Amino acid sequence: MARIAVIGAGMGAMATAARLAVAGHRVTVYERGATYGGAVGWYERDGFGFDTGPGLLHLPAVYRDLFVKTGKRPLEDCVDMAQADPAVRHVLPAHGIDVTLPGASHGGVAAAFDAAFGQGSGERWNGVLGRARDVWDATRRPLLEEPLRDGARQTLGGDPYPAVRRSGLLRRRTPTLAEVAGRELGGPLAEVLTGVVRGYGLDPATAPGSAAVLPYMEQTFGSWYVRGGMRALATAVYERCLERKVAFVFGAEVREVLVRDGRAAGLLLADGTEAEADSVVCGIDPRRLPAGSLPWPAGAVPARGDGVPGRITLLLALRGARPAGTVHRTQVHAAGAQVTVMRPDDPATRPDAEHEAVTVSAVDGPGTSEPGELLNLAEKAVQGLRERLLWQEVRTPADVEAATGAVGGAVPPPALAGAGGRLLYPANSTALPGLYLAGGWAHPGGGLAHAGMTGALVAGLIVEGSDFRGSR
């Protein structure tokens, strides 16, 4: 039985801790804050409740697998989870288009797009997502289920998106996502594809065509909501860790990773305490640790974090009942900006049936950097918003950084193939024996599902060593 020290109590860190504890290791999690969950937070005021991080879960199979592998009670026995259907509503104010898409139905989506954008639009959309399926098939295993090994970074640096013949896209280089959208979709429909990718904090003008895999995953595997807010999922993972005898130390800021005899040997905490360990898992953005505390030159890792934008969020308390038939998630596309409006039908989010809690969020940038700008765009999705508004709370990237420690309040997008490998993350194993990386700033990147995948990868590397070939 080895002693494992885990830095941070985010979702990826806790997923790792639970799996390692099941394998018989003695695991202790050291968290600088007062609670667990990392970016998956919850805010309450006057009977209203809001998710302050992700509002939906994609690829729920990741957490189903975690609960199957770490205990007797499956995920559905621990949280009340339901698929969002309709899946999403797209509003394009400049074009007067408002379209609602059904959940996990390619035929239904095609019919909705035909009605909103003109005949043939659904076929073009499904054509792009069909090619995105080729990306999924080509990269799912090496990008999501296997450790990032020597040579894999170069292989995954090539864009697997198969551009359409005679589409006009340059053959001397792979197309960007914006070029795919313009040539293969065209018109306002292109804005839907670029807007979805923009919502992950990626610039369609520089993102590779493989980024089309992101809407493919959403449409194919669905979007899921946990009643009580996504914070309830974090609580369920935390409680599973406690069941497996994982120890948590809150208010424990890590000053550096201790190194002895050429391998990670524990942690030095800010209060001067040394926590000895046989292996260390860094479940936070490694840039949060002081320079020189990890075994690589300054700036070498994780360069993937450079330039990732922060997120601005409005938490809105509204008078008046949530109208019947309201879609859980609406994406408003306007002038190169994409704003997400969440309106969950959940009693836990409101004081009574005569009020509604709404969350509005966007990547910080032109047209979305000020609360008033977000509120203007949110009005396109919520009729009578300003007249119904009781109060609002604003969470800027600086607020996110203060609450979670994320540098610049950045929210890491998932890893993607292509772009010469610049959209990949540091490998889960490091040059220092005994030191591993988990969470959204490690392979395979950000998002609830991807962060959860790091748990299986890091646990496999620690338990099986260099023979580990990936999760199954």
Beta strands, then each sheet from edge to edge (+ up, - down):
strand 1: 3-7
strand 2: 26-31
strand 3: 42-45
strand 4: 48-51
strand 5: 57-58
strand 6: 81-83
strand 7: 88-92
strand 8: 97-101
strand 9: 223-226
strand 10: 247-250
strand 11: 254-260
strand 12: 263-269
strand 13: 274-276
strand 14: 279-282
strand 15: 311-319
strand 16: 329-334
strand 17: 337-342
strand 18: 355-363
strand 19: 389-395
strand 20: 435-437
sheet 1: 10+ 2+ 1+ 14+ 20+
sheet 2: 3+ 4-
sheet 3: 5+ 9- 6+
sheet 4: 8+ 7- 16- 17+ 18- 15+ 19-
sheet 5: 11+ 12- 13+
end
